[in-house]
């Protein structure tokens, strides 16, 4: 089916001005000053007075739940389609956390495929915190080659819950994601969870400087967990690396303030991403620090922090939206995501002038209309 979006003020994320967008199926096929087709099978959507951006990408989210650090009852629930659409997220990358046993890698693959069937785009990482990476096949490399949804592998460092991997162990995993990615026509990244130990990112600098491994295959996340860690992340970004700031948990200050600080220190905004860590397990604490129960990390803070950058940090719209569109797409190697352009997937968010989300399209299908979610998740 053909659709025309009329009168859209487009941030692609670069500013294109007011244009019309033609969608055929799941793809953008034309962007012009004015498009008029004289056929009956065209659906017209008027985007007058709305800002149109690419659909948002969350490259670190626990789509099958996480947690469990305080027993089975603390394991968080799965992410639902409606939660994602409500905050404009049209592409996700699911992963495991501390638990690679009760949380099964094949279950993660199943959820990834389920979200895809429900209408958004979904990918995943093999691995978890441990050095003994859990995989769907017999190896990381085979996952990269044979499993379409696997973009790389996750591991943890500088965390008491990690396996304290050596540089050589990380190099072998990097080799697997890079070679497997090359054969499987993917970029291939090692997604590195960072804890709060004093070792910080030291081993990642060793990989880049001593062993000269290409920095674009190393993807550190939770870099805003502590101020000393973030200062080191700034140095990593200046070497050309992409650094990921968590918005839903694991942060020493407001994520938008971390971005502003990094920019002041000379980091390009093209080397920074946001991700939510959504549905990670968090502990509720009272004022005295006593455990009051459990909660899931929110998944809607990526867009909130981008809006804070625009409204409070005076960052241009086209620059701020890079953090949750084109930058994560480039980090992940997703060539058809993160941008409004001919040949790209028809993923869009419509905002009013106050940046209240109005409409969402995923792969050409309208999922939210006038602030109302109009698709139903499975079993609803």
Buried (B, 14 or more C-beta within 10 A) or exposed (E): EBBBBBBBBBBBBBEBEBBBBBBEEBBBEBBEEEBEEEEEEBEEBEBEEBBBBBBBBBBBBBBBBBBBBEEEEBBBEBBBBBBBBBBBBBBBBBBBBBBBEEBBBEBBBEBBBBBBEBBBBBBBBBBBBBBEBBBBBEBBBBBBBBBBBBBBBBBBBBBEEBBBBEBEBBBEBBBBBBBBBEBBEBBBBBBBBBBBBEBBBEBBBBBBEEEEBEBBBBBBBBBBBBEEBBBBBBBBBBEEBBBBBBBBBBBBEBBBBBBBBBBEEEBEBBBBBBBBBBBBBBBEEEEEEEEEEBBBBBBBBBBBBBBBBBEEBEBBBBBBBBBBBBBBBBBBBBBBBBBBBEEBBBBBBBBEEEBEBBBBBBBBBBBBBEEEBEBEBEEE
